[in-house]
Amino acid sequence: MRILISGAGAVGAYAGAFWARAGLDVTLCDPWPAHVDAIQRDGVRITGSQGDDRVRVTALHVGELQAVFDPFDVVVLAPKTYDTEWMARLVAPHLAADGYVICAQNGLPDQRAASVLGARRVLGCVIAGMETAVWEPGTVIRGGAIGRDAGTIVFKLGELDGSGERARQAATLFDHIDAATTTSDLAAERWSKLVQNAMSHPLPALTGLGDRELADDPRARAIRQQLATEGARVGLAQRLALGKIAGVAGEVWAHPEHAGNADAIATRLRQAKATDWKTSMQQDIVKGRRTEIEDLNGTIVRRGRELGIATPMNDAIARAVRDVEAKRAPVGADHLRIA
């Protein structure tokens, strides 16, 4: 099996290192020149909660992919969600006739890839509980607990039509990294994770504060609760069987007015992470990069508008992040006034 990882940032390079170390035939391809240069020269360094290692992996600049003639059986797309379509077009000529693409991204990338490649050739990979970052070329750090150690599933693989043979094969691949399984309801898993990201990613990016500080601030808790409530209601309106969102059932987030639900939500929002890890959106703001706000909170707003469901907090948060990423507004705790 020949594997191509296109968009070899934090998730892509980390996966590639584990697969190469396991003896799989894997190639990385990424548009960040310094990152590719570092991997070509020294391999991928993985560090953090799963140990420290340096692994040799074949790596290509985007322009070098056109000189590869042997097709790939599996292509993993792991760029920012807004780069899905052009990257799907980039890899399409390099996919084997019976090969498939796995979208290992935030948001709802699967249908976007399917619009280019066809739904039959696209699988989704929903990732939860895997915190990774690239702060210097060629090095990926993982924070947080290991899924296997904590008894949680990190990777859920599913096909767009709910079938499972290729999803099972893909889950075996990801199990080299951490606990993986299949899902027959990719749409529900995607939306549940989207809502979790929409409630957790923007506030650190806007304020510069860590999760400990945000968990202690009643304004931040109120904002996060409203973000999740709106997202869960939009998901239920789509008739999705929502799973847990930040450890709490989607139905509970959708109805915080119920006494028992309010208690469960309040308890969850007060729980701080063991470490103040920077979310991917906060990493983007620090690096001066475009965020995925349109693919997270922006998606909730757009779907809510289509379904006639009000999403004022997601709308306000999306506008605030747009202002910060465009440098029309500074990062700071003043953004909590939105509560």
Sequence and secondary structure as in RCSB ss.txt:
>XXXX:A:sequence
MRILISGAGAVGAYAGAFWARAGLDVTLCDPWPAHVDAIQRDGVRITGSQGDDRVRVTALHVGELQAVFDPFDVV
VLAPKTYDTEWMARLVAPHLAADGYVICAQNGLPDQRAASVLGARRVLGCVIAGMETAVWEPGTVIRGGAIGRDA
GTIVFKLGELDGSGERARQAATLFDHIDAATTTSDLAAERWSKLVQNAMSHPLPALTGLGDRELADDPRARAIRQ
QLATEGARVGLAQRLALGKIAGVAGEVWAHPEHAGNADAIATRLRQAKATDWKTSMQQDIVKGRRTEIEDLNGTI
VRRGRELGIATPMNDAIARAVRDVEAKRAPVGADHLRIA
>XXXX:A:secstr
 EEEEES SHHHHHHHHHHHHTT EEEEEES HHHHHHHHHH EEEEETT  EEE  EEEEGGGGGG  S EEEE
EE S GGGHHHHHHHHGGGEEEEEEEEE  SSS HHHHHHHH GGGEEEEEE S EEEEEETTEEEEES  HHHH
T   EEEEETTS  HHHHHHHHHHTTTS EEE S HHHHHHHHHHHHHHHSHHHHHH   HHHHHH HHHHHHHH
HHHHHHHHHHHHTT    EETTEEHHHHH TTSHHHHHHHHHHHH   SS    HHHHHHHHT   SGGGTHHHH
HHHHHHHT   HHHHHHHHHHHHHHTTSS  SGGGGGG 
